[in-house]
Amino acid sequence: MTLSERLRQAVAPIWQKTLTHPFVTGLGDGTLPLENFRFYMCQDYVFLIEYSRLLALATAKAPDLDTMGRFANLLDATLNREMALHREFAAQCGISPAELAATQAAPTTYAYTRHLIRVASLGDLAETVTALLPCQWGYCDISQTLARRGKPAAVPFYAQWIDLYASPEFAALATWLRELLDALAGTASEERLVEIFRTSARYEYLFWEMAYRLERWPLQCQRGSQSLYATVSKLRVVRIDWRRESSVSSVARAAEA
């Protein structure tokens, strides 16, 4: 069993749960509400920006020119072609380029990308590829599974999404990353690699969950909004009431004494 196969085996329950997540199955049968898919597209755009930083770090860590060139080409394709296609695809769903650019990372997107960048910044190439692999391999597995079940004819851009990630080109990329990681076996602690792979696999599941639940930050602090002011005001009232109750209690204790 290769290193990548052992890592996949270590997270088998998470992997299976991701394949059967309601966002994924709804995408496959066309029942996923458009609002959820639009939310996903916006967050995925933010993710791609940070993913590009990860590829830049992987390029710098590559041990040879061939590997460096593969990562550099992937970075160029992501920044200059894939993101343009993402904007075009988003437009079909009613999302403008301005809306994409203004998207703020939801809590899960923020946490996931921080995990990826931290591993790529502090770790070696084996750790960097391990952090990245659940995304590439997972998308390949999900899209191919959905394609085998039959694409949703009633929602063309869901079918297009499946076609994109079920393509031979994307599968070849996932295979290359697996083979690269297998070739790096022994250069890093396998226990550490399992930990990194498991964390990324968990975030892959949580990314679908985030989009399914339309995850938001608990407190939205927007310019011109009174929400923060109102919250702070309520906290002040509670604090004043607490002080008042404390003062009354102190007086009562003093009277009893």
Order of alpha helices (4+ residues) and beta strands (2+ residues): alpha-alpha-alpha-alpha-alpha-alpha-alpha-alpha-alpha-alpha-alpha-alpha-alpha
